[in-house]
Amino acid sequence: MGLAHPALPPAAQEWWAARAAHRVRFPSGHSPHLSHPDRVAAALAEAVVQGAVDG
């Protein structure tokens, strides 16, 4: 089995994240929605509520 390559290299992820209005960081691998589904769902729900309040 070969080495895994991230779909988006960490440096590129950090570059994009630095420009985001809001960031959430999970201690996970490539698929946080699979390894931490409850945390991802909570973060998305919070973003929806915040968007409704701000928008």
N, C-alpha and C positions, 0 to 999 in steps of 0.2 A: 504494500500500500504506500503510495507516495505522500509527500507532504501536502497538507491542505493549504490552499491559497485563499485569502479572504476575497470576497466579491469586491469589496472596496477597502484598499489598504488603510490601516489605522491612521496614518498621517493624513490621508484624504478625509477620513471620518472626522478627525479633530478639526480640520480646516473648515468643513461644512458646519460642524457643531458650533464652532466659535462665532459663526455668523447667524445662528438661530436666535430667535427671541426667547426661547425657553428650551432647556436641555434636561434630559433625564438620563442617568447613567446606571446601567445594571451590570453586576459582576457575572457576565455570561459570555457565551461564545457567539457564534454566527447567528443563531436563531433564538433570541431572548423570548420571543412569543411562544416557543416550544418549551424552553427550560424554565421560564418564569412567567407562565401565562397570567397568573393573578396580578402580579406586579405590573405587567404591561397593560392589562385591562384597566387597572386602577389609574395608571398614568394617562391612558387615553380618555377615560371617563372624566378625569380632572381637567384635561385639556378642553373637552367639549363644554363642560360647565363654565370654565374660564372664558371660552370663546363666546358663550351665550351672555355672560356678564359684561364682557368688554365690547361685544359687537352690537 
